[in-house]
Amino acid sequence: FDDADGYGFSCDLWACGVVMYTLLIGCPPFWHRKQMIMLRNIMEGKYTFNSPEWQDISEAPKDLIRKLLVLNPNERLTVDEALEHPFFNIKMFDQDIAPLKRTLSACSSKFNQISKLAKQIKVRPFNARKNFLYAILVVRVVIRLLQLLPCSTGKISIQLVKQDPYRHKILRKVSESWL
């Protein structure tokens, strides 16, 4: 395929759609027990939201998945368009939370958690880009730790790390590599 564009952001966005679908209901969008049918489903972009697992999922994530799992890469969302999608810009207002509050007693812990969450969302709106970059950083640190752990001789206690994070050579090495 000399004339093919190759791998790029549009391919990453397709993969994001597949991962999002899988995370939401626990199985991939194109899955079939027969491999050839599964490959055909992928090539034709055939997937559905008909399974019972999708009943409790709102329209925003379904719409984002539909726009990410588009066969033609030129018609697929760009990274910026995906991050501007309503799924990443959901804001909860009092009218959205009111039905939840009515079903809970005012002294319940769930009621308090919902109230705190609503206040946090009003004060600090969700920032998809910032959270995504933070997640990437966390994954990079975990990968780095996993690469270094086979070299260590013992296990690392979370309590000891909280007390003195620079006590362990591996953690020092990982943290200093990010500076």
C-alpha positions as CSV (number, residue, x, y, z in Angstrom):
1,F,0.0,0.0,0.0
2,D,2.4,2.6,-1.2
3,D,-0.4,5.2,-1.6
4,A,-1.7,4.7,2.0
5,D,-1.3,7.6,4.5
6,G,-0.1,5.3,7.2
7,Y,-0.6,5.5,10.9
8,G,-1.6,8.8,12.4
9,F,-3.9,10.6,14.9
10,S,-7.0,9.4,13.1
11,C,-5.9,5.8,13.8
12,D,-5.4,6.7,17.5
13,L,-8.9,8.2,17.5
14,W,-10.4,4.9,16.1
15,A,-8.5,3.1,18.8
16,C,-10.0,5.5,21.4
17,G,-13.4,4.6,20.2
18,V,-12.8,0.9,20.5
19,V,-11.3,1.3,24.0
20,M,-14.2,3.6,25.1
21,Y,-16.7,1.1,23.8
22,T,-14.9,-1.8,25.6
23,L,-14.5,0.1,28.9
24,L,-18.2,1.1,29.0
25,I,-19.7,-2.4,28.5
26,G,-16.9,-4.9,28.9
27,C,-16.6,-6.3,25.4
28,P,-15.1,-4.9,22.1
29,P,-17.4,-3.3,19.5
30,F,-16.6,-5.7,16.6
31,W,-16.3,-9.0,18.6
32,H,-17.6,-12.2,17.1
33,R,-16.7,-15.8,18.0
34,K,-15.7,-16.4,14.4
35,Q,-12.5,-14.5,13.6
36,M,-13.3,-14.0,9.9
37,I,-16.7,-12.4,10.8
38,M,-15.0,-10.2,13.4
39,L,-12.5,-9.0,10.8
40,R,-15.3,-8.3,8.3
41,N,-17.1,-6.4,11.1
42,I,-14.0,-4.3,11.7
43,M,-13.5,-3.6,7.9
44,E,-17.2,-2.7,7.5
45,G,-17.4,-0.7,10.7
46,K,-20.3,-2.9,11.9
47,Y,-21.1,-2.5,15.6
48,T,-24.3,-1.9,17.6
49,F,-25.5,-0.4,20.8
50,N,-28.4,-3.0,21.1
51,S,-27.0,-5.2,23.9
52,P,-28.7,-4.8,27.4
53,E,-25.5,-3.3,28.8
54,W,-26.1,-0.1,26.7
55,Q,-29.5,0.6,28.3
56,D,-28.1,2.5,31.2
57,I,-25.6,4.5,29.2
58,S,-26.5,8.0,28.1
59,E,-26.4,9.3,24.6
60,A,-23.3,11.4,24.9
61,P,-20.8,8.5,25.0
62,K,-22.6,6.6,22.3
63,D,-22.5,9.7,20.1
64,L,-18.8,10.1,20.7
65,I,-18.1,6.5,19.9
66,R,-20.2,6.8,16.7
67,K,-18.1,9.7,15.6
68,L,-14.8,8.0,16.5
69,L,-15.6,4.6,14.8
70,V,-16.1,6.1,11.3
71,L,-14.4,4.1,8.6
72,N,-13.2,7.1,6.6
73,P,-10.4,8.8,8.5
74,N,-11.2,12.1,6.9
75,E,-14.8,12.0,8.3
76,R,-13.7,10.9,11.8
77,L,-13.4,13.5,14.6
78,T,-10.0,15.2,15.1
79,V,-8.4,15.2,18.5
80,D,-9.6,18.8,19.2
81,E,-13.1,18.0,18.0
82,A,-13.2,14.9,20.2
83,L,-12.1,16.9,23.3
84,E,-14.8,19.5,22.6
85,H,-17.5,16.8,22.4
86,P,-20.3,17.2,24.9
87,F,-19.2,13.9,26.6
88,F,-16.1,15.7,27.9
89,N,-18.0,18.9,28.8
90,I,-20.8,17.5,30.9
91,K,-21.9,19.9,33.6
92,M,-24.1,18.8,36.4
93,F,-26.6,21.4,37.6
94,D,-29.0,21.3,40.6
95,Q,-31.9,20.1,38.4
96,D,-29.8,17.1,37.3
97,I,-28.9,16.2,40.9
98,A,-32.3,16.9,42.4
99,P,-33.9,13.5,41.6
100,L,-30.9,11.8,43.3
101,K,-31.2,13.9,46.4
102,R,-34.9,13.2,46.7
103,T,-34.3,9.5,46.9
104,L,-31.7,9.8,49.6
105,S,-32.1,11.0,53.2
106,A,-30.4,14.2,54.0
107,C,-28.1,12.5,56.6
108,S,-26.9,9.7,54.3
109,S,-23.3,9.6,53.2
110,K,-24.3,9.2,49.6
111,F,-26.4,12.5,49.8
112,N,-23.3,14.2,51.2
113,Q,-21.0,12.8,48.5
114,I,-23.4,13.9,45.8
115,S,-23.7,17.4,47.3
116,K,-19.9,17.7,47.6
117,L,-19.4,16.5,44.0
118,A,-22.0,19.0,42.7
119,K,-20.1,21.9,44.5
120,Q,-16.8,20.8,43.1
121,I,-18.1,20.6,39.6
122,K,-19.5,24.1,39.9
123,V,-16.3,25.5,41.3
124,R,-13.8,23.5,39.2
125,P,-15.2,22.5,35.8
126,F,-14.0,19.2,34.2
127,N,-10.9,19.6,32.1
128,A,-10.6,16.6,29.7
129,R,-7.2,17.7,28.3
130,K,-5.6,18.2,31.8
131,N,-7.0,14.9,33.1
132,F,-5.8,13.1,30.0
133,L,-2.3,14.5,30.3
134,Y,-2.3,13.5,34.0
135,A,-3.3,10.0,33.0
136,I,-0.5,9.8,30.5
137,L,2.0,10.9,33.1
138,V,0.7,8.3,35.6
139,V,1.0,5.5,33.0
140,R,4.6,6.6,32.1
141,V,5.6,6.5,35.8
142,V,4.0,3.1,36.3
143,I,5.8,1.7,33.2
144,R,9.1,3.2,34.4
145,L,8.5,1.6,37.8
146,L,7.7,-1.8,36.3
147,Q,10.9,-1.6,34.2
148,L,13.0,-0.9,37.3
149,L,11.3,-3.2,39.8
150,P,12.9,-6.4,38.5
151,C,16.2,-4.9,39.5
152,S,15.1,-4.4,43.1
153,T,15.6,-7.0,45.7
154,G,12.6,-6.4,47.9
155,K,9.0,-5.2,48.0
156,I,8.2,-1.5,48.6
157,S,5.7,-0.7,51.3
158,I,3.3,2.1,50.6
159,Q,3.5,3.4,54.2
160,L,7.3,3.7,53.9
161,V,7.1,5.5,50.6
162,K,4.6,8.0,52.1
163,Q,6.9,8.6,55.0
164,D,10.2,8.8,53.1
165,P,9.8,8.7,49.3
166,Y,13.5,9.2,48.6
167,R,14.6,6.3,50.8
168,H,14.2,3.8,47.9
169,K,16.7,4.1,45.1
170,I,14.2,3.0,42.5
171,L,11.7,5.7,43.4
172,R,14.5,8.3,43.4
173,K,15.6,7.1,40.0
174,V,12.1,7.4,38.6
175,S,11.3,10.8,40.2
176,E,14.6,12.3,39.1
177,S,14.2,11.1,35.6
178,W,11.2,13.4,35.2
179,L,13.1,16.5,36.2
